[in-house]
Amino acid sequence: LLDVNLPGLDGHDVCRQLKSDPATSNIPVIFLSAKTSLQEKIRGFELGAEDYLVKSLEADLLKAKISRTIQQYQEKRKLDEKIQEAQTVAFEALSSSADLG
């Protein structure tokens, strides 16, 4: 969760840094802000946030949004692993067929 209004580095800057670093680019970001303009929300999504929530919201809604974001993140990681495995199998098959002539 990132608040847009943070002292020093604001939430946009933190999100930009997270998303630009390959080691942290997959970390899901949810903005939580008192800023309600459409431009502000769009900016959050353009920076790579998964969601943009406006203060003040009910605790149960916040928990549901966080749970759903975590679930999506875990599903994406599993899919990424399956893609990597499929690519490895494909490269091994190509290599084996090349060895056979």
C-alpha positions, 0 to 999 in steps of 0.5 A: 500500500502506498499513499500518494502523499508521503514525506520526501519521496511521494508514492508515485516516486516509490512506485516508479522505482519499484516498477523500474527495478527487475528485482521488484517490478512484480511487487503489486502496488495499491495506491491509497489516497485522499486525491480523488481526481480521475487524472490522479487515478489514471496516473497511478495505473500508468505507473503500474499500480494494480489498484487506486483506492480513495480514503476513507474506505471501509476496512473490509473493502480494503482487506478484500482488495488486498486479498484479491491483489495477493491472489492475482500476484500468486497466480501470475507467479505460477503462470510465469513458472509454467512459461519458464518450464515450457520454454526449457522443455522446448529448447531441450527438444530443439536441441535434441532434434538438432543433435539427431540431424 
